[in-house]
Amino acid sequence: MSDTVNDGSTASTKVRSSVRRVLLGRDAGTVYAVLVIVILAASFVPYFGSVTTVSFLLIDAVPILLMAMPMALIIITGEIDLSVASTAGLSAAVMGVLWHNQHWGMVAILLACAAVGILCGVVNGVLITRVGLPSLAVTIGTLALFRGLALVVIGDNAVADFPVAVTTWATSSIGETGIPTVMIIVAVVVVIFGVLLHFTPFGRGLFALGFSTEAAEFVGIRVQRSKLLLYVASGLVSSLAGVFWVLRYSSAQSDSVQGLELSVVAAVLLGGVSIFGGTGGIVGVVGGVLLIRTVEYALQLAGLPATVLTIVTGALLIISVIAPSASAWISRTVASRRSRTHPHDAPAL
């Protein structure tokens, strides 16, 4: 009887602990921050609380959301990919040339753009995992390389004669909700990466990899292959973001998606993924993306210039890097003071 009571008590404790982690964890904190910003913006910023706002805010968040998914997994392993926006830009340029100059069909173009993204991911992955170069240096280099290739591919031209039916679908909404239709595809991508990270041995291995490469290898995780696969996934998803960008704006040019890597990294870090690797979650990353886009869109509606938006994004990025370390320091300080104030009783002789 007592064993049954103990088992019930243990299960209840575990449930309460899980609920507490969900409601008070870093992921939840990001979601709460989004809700607070939405309430404040709807109260004080003209026209923010409307269906039109929902539509524009979400559709502008699509490329960031897409690129943030593989980026989150890469940063959890302790690496980074700063070339995501350039990969998307190169795919956009290829799409424009294949449609306007080569007259390819849309399905064939999508496959070609996916191949371009995968190739970009392979280049990054091989240089990092096989050659042994640091990911920061490699992806800064390929950021410039892929952007330069986009300029070579399409030049100074801008292709804008894409099929109206396709571009209209890319900007359409689900009924009267204001939610973009393309968010269905984004939701599928988010679920795939969420399941992969949180519910598969591969995903659990990424957390171990972020804590210690040596320990991960010791327990049988194929470190190099895992990282290579993540960079390939990053290239593929970035190419999809580039395709959406072209259809969203009905234009393909060499500077498509330029500068968006800063927002992607900031969103991932704001969502609770540690820049040092080993911790993070997909729900928090989605919250981080929505937080950045909500703040930026509210500032746009308030009439602030683009330079202010850049400053705000940079400030959020710095805060997202400093906040975890500051929180850990505060926790250690409080624990230390408590131990000095309430020392343990000396053991009885």
C-alpha positions in Angstrom: 0.0 0.0 0.0 2.8 2.4 0.9 4.6 1.6 -2.3 1.4 2.6 -4.2 1.2 5.8 -2.3 4.9 6.6 -2.9 4.5 5.8 -6.6 1.5 8.1 -6.9 3.4 10.9 -5.0 6.4 10.5 -7.2 4.3 10.6 -10.4 2.5 13.7 -9.1 5.8 15.4 -8.3 7.1 14.7 -11.8 3.9 16.1 -13.3 4.2 19.3 -11.3 7.9 19.6 -12.1 7.1 19.2 -15.9 4.3 21.7 -15.7 6.6 24.1 -13.8 9.3 23.8 -16.5 6.7 24.4 -19.3 5.2 27.5 -17.6 8.3 29.0 -16.2 11.0 27.9 -18.6 12.9 30.1 -21.0 10.6 29.1 -23.9 7.6 30.2 -21.9 9.3 33.4 -21.0 9.7 34.2 -24.7 6.0 33.5 -25.4 5.0 35.7 -22.5 7.2 38.5 -23.8 5.4 38.2 -27.2 2.0 38.5 -25.6 3.1 41.5 -23.6 4.5 43.3 -26.7 1.3 42.5 -28.7 -0.9 43.9 -25.9 1.2 47.1 -25.5 1.4 47.6 -29.3 -2.3 47.0 -29.8 -3.0 49.6 -27.0 -0.6 52.3 -28.1 0.3 51.9 -31.8 -2.4 53.0 -34.3 -3.7 50.3 -36.6 -1.7 47.5 -34.9 -4.7 45.6 -33.6 -6.1 44.6 -37.0 -6.3 41.6 -39.3 -4.1 43.4 -41.8 -1.4 43.6 -39.2 -1.6 39.9 -38.5 -1.2 39.2 -42.2 1.8 41.5 -42.8 3.5 40.6 -39.6 3.3 36.8 -40.2 4.1 36.9 -43.9 7.3 39.0 -43.2 8.2 36.4 -40.5 8.1 33.4 -42.9 11.7 33.5 -44.2 13.0 34.2 -40.7 11.0 31.3 -39.3 12.1 28.9 -42.0 15.8 29.7 -41.6 15.7 29.8 -37.8 14.7 26.1 -37.6 17.9 24.5 -38.8 19.9 27.4 -37.3 18.6 26.5 -33.9 19.8 22.9 -34.2 23.2 24.1 -35.5 23.7 26.5 -32.6 22.6 23.9 -30.1 25.6 21.8 -31.3 27.9 24.8 -30.6 28.3 25.9 -34.3 26.7 28.7 -36.4 25.7 29.4 -40.0 25.9 33.0 -41.0 25.4 32.2 -44.7 21.7 31.4 -44.6 20.5 34.7 -46.1 23.2 34.5 -48.9 22.1 31.0 -49.7 18.5 32.2 -49.9 19.7 35.1 -52.1 21.6 32.7 -54.5 18.6 30.5 -54.8 16.4 33.5 -55.6 18.9 34.6 -58.3 18.9 31.1 -59.8 15.1 31.1 -59.8 14.9 34.4 -61.6 17.4 33.3 -64.3 15.8 29.9 -64.9 12.4 31.4 -65.2 13.2 34.5 -67.3 16.1 33.3 -69.4 15.8 29.5 -69.6 12.0 29.3 -69.4 12.0 26.3 -67.1 8.8 25.1 -65.5 8.1 26.1 -61.9 8.4 22.6 -60.5 11.8 22.1 -62.2 12.9 25.5 -60.9 11.9 24.5 -57.3 14.0 21.4 -57.6 17.0 23.3 -59.0 16.8 25.8 -56.1 16.6 23.0 -53.6 19.7 21.5 -55.2 21.5 24.9 -55.0 20.7 25.1 -51.3 21.8 21.6 -50.6 25.1 22.2 -52.5 25.7 25.4 -50.4 25.1 23.3 -47.2 27.5 20.7 -48.4 30.2 23.3 -49.0 29.7 24.7 -45.5 29.5 21.2 -43.9 32.6 19.8 -45.6 34.8 22.7 -44.7 33.7 22.6 -41.1 33.5 18.8 -40.5 36.1 17.4 -42.9 38.6 20.2 -43.2 38.2 21.2 -39.6 37.7 25.0 -40.0 35.7 27.0 -37.5 32.1 27.5 -38.5 32.1 31.2 -37.8 35.0 31.8 -40.2 33.7 29.4 -42.8 30.1 30.9 -42.9 31.4 34.5 -42.9 33.4 33.5 -46.0 30.5 31.7 -47.7 28.2 34.6 -46.8 30.2 36.8 -49.1 30.9 33.9 -51.6 27.2 33.0 -52.2 26.2 36.6 -52.4 28.9 37.2 -55.0 27.7 34.2 -57.0 24.2 35.6 -56.9 25.5 38.7 -58.5 27.3 36.7 -61.1 24.2 34.6 -61.9 21.7 37.4 -62.3 23.8 40.5 -62.6 22.2 43.8 -61.9 18.9 42.6 -63.4 15.6 42.2 -61.6 13.2 39.5 -62.8 9.6 40.3 -62.1 7.5 38.4 -64.6 6.6 35.4 -62.5 3.1 33.8 -62.9 0.4 35.8 -61.2 -1.3 32.8 -59.9 1.8 31.6 -58.0 2.7 35.0 -56.6 -0.9 35.6 -55.6 -1.0 32.3 -53.7 2.2 33.2 -51.9 0.6 36.4 -50.5 -2.9 34.9 -49.9 -4.5 34.4 -46.5 -6.6 31.7 -45.0 -10.2 33.0 -45.2 -10.7 36.2 -43.2 -8.2 35.4 -40.5 -5.3 37.3 -42.0 -3.0 34.2 -41.5 -1.0 33.7 -44.7 -1.7 30.4 -46.5 2.0 29.7 -46.7 2.1 29.4 -42.9 0.7 25.9 -43.4 4.0 24.9 -45.0 6.0 26.8 -42.4 4.0 25.0 -39.6 5.0 21.6 -41.2 8.6 22.6 -41.3 8.4 23.7 -37.6 6.8 20.4 -36.6 9.4 18.4 -38.4 12.3 20.2 -36.7 10.5 20.1 -33.4 10.0 16.4 -33.5 13.5 15.8 -34.8 15.1 17.8 -31.9 12.9 16.8 -29.0 11.6 13.3 -29.8 14.4 11.5 -31.6 17.7 10.0 -30.6 19.4 12.2 -33.2 18.0 15.4 -31.6 19.0 14.3 -28.1 22.4 13.6 -29.4 22.6 17.3 -30.6 22.2 18.5 -27.0 25.0 16.1 -25.9 27.1 17.4 -28.8 26.6 21.0 -27.7 27.8 20.2 -24.2 30.9 18.2 -25.2 32.1 16.9 -28.5 34.4 14.4 -26.8 31.6 13.0 -24.6 29.3 12.8 -27.6 31.8 10.8 -29.5 32.4 8.6 -26.4 28.7 7.6 -26.3 28.6 6.7 -30.0 27.3 9.9 -31.6 28.6 10.4 -35.1 29.6 14.0 -34.6 30.9 14.9 -38.1 28.0 13.3 -39.9 25.4 15.0 -37.6 26.9 18.4 -38.2 27.1 17.8 -42.0 23.5 16.8 -42.1 22.5 20.0 -40.2 24.3 22.2 -42.7 22.7 20.5 -45.6 19.3 21.0 -44.0 20.1 24.6 -43.4 21.0 25.1 -47.1 17.9 23.3 -48.2 15.5 25.3 -46.0 17.3 28.6 -46.8 16.7 27.9 -50.5 13.0 27.5 -49.8 13.1 30.8 -47.9 14.7 32.4 -51.1 11.9 30.9 -53.3 9.3 32.3 -51.0 11.0 35.7 -50.9 10.9 35.9 -54.7 7.2 35.0 -54.9 6.3 37.3 -52.0 7.8 40.4 -53.7 7.4 39.1 -57.3 11.0 40.0 -57.9 14.3 38.1 -58.1 17.6 40.1 -57.8 21.1 39.7 -56.4 20.4 41.4 -53.1 17.3 39.4 -52.3 17.1 38.4 -48.5 20.2 40.5 -47.8 20.9 41.2 -44.2 18.3 38.8 -42.8 20.9 36.5 -41.1 21.1 39.0 -38.2 17.4 38.7 -37.5 17.6 34.9 -37.7 20.5 34.6 -35.2 18.8 37.1 -32.9 15.5 35.2 -33.0 17.2 31.9 -32.2 19.1 33.3 -29.3 16.1 35.3 -28.0 14.2 32.0 -28.1 16.4 30.5 -25.5 19.1 28.7 -27.5 22.5 29.2 -25.9 25.2 30.7 -28.1 27.5 28.2 -26.3 25.4 25.2 -27.3 23.7 22.5 -25.4 20.3 24.1 -24.6 17.3 25.4 -26.5 13.9 24.4 -27.9 11.8 24.9 -31.0 8.9 26.6 -29.2 11.2 29.3 -27.8 12.7 29.9 -31.3 9.2 30.4 -32.8 8.5 32.8 -29.9 11.8 34.6 -30.6 11.0 35.1 -34.3 7.5 36.4 -33.4 9.0 38.7 -30.7 11.5 40.3 -33.1 8.9 40.7 -35.9 6.3 42.1 -33.5 8.7 44.7 -32.2 9.9 45.7 -35.6 6.4 45.9 -37.1 5.2 48.0 -34.2 8.1 50.4 -34.6 7.4 50.6 -38.4 3.7 51.5 -37.7 4.9 54.1 -35.2 6.8 55.8 -38.0 10.3 55.1 -36.8 13.1 55.0 -39.5 14.7 51.8 -40.7 18.0 52.7 -38.9 16.1 52.4 -35.6 14.9 49.0 -36.5 18.5 47.9 -37.2 19.6 49.3 -33.8 16.7 47.5 -32.0 17.5 44.2 -33.7 21.2 44.5 -32.7 20.2 45.4 -29.2 17.9 42.4 -28.9 20.8 40.2 -30.2 23.1 41.5 -27.5 20.4 41.1 -24.8 19.8 37.5 -25.9 23.6 36.7 -25.5 24.0 38.5 -22.2 20.7 37.4 -20.5 21.5 33.7 -19.9 24.9 34.6 -18.4 23.4 37.4 -16.3 20.6 35.1 -15.1 23.1 32.4 -14.1 25.3 34.9 -12.2 22.3 36.2 -10.3 21.3 32.6 -9.4 24.8 31.8 -8.1 24.9 35.1 -6.2 21.6 34.5 -4.5 22.5 30.9 -3.7 25.8 32.0 -2.2 24.2 34.7 0.0 21.6 32.2 1.2 24.3 29.7 2.1 26.1 32.4 4.1 22.9 33.6 5.8 21.7 30.1 6.6 24.8 27.8 7.0 24.2 24.1 7.4 24.2 22.8 10.9 27.4 21.1 11.8 27.1 17.3 11.9 26.6 15.8 15.3 29.6 14.1 16.8 
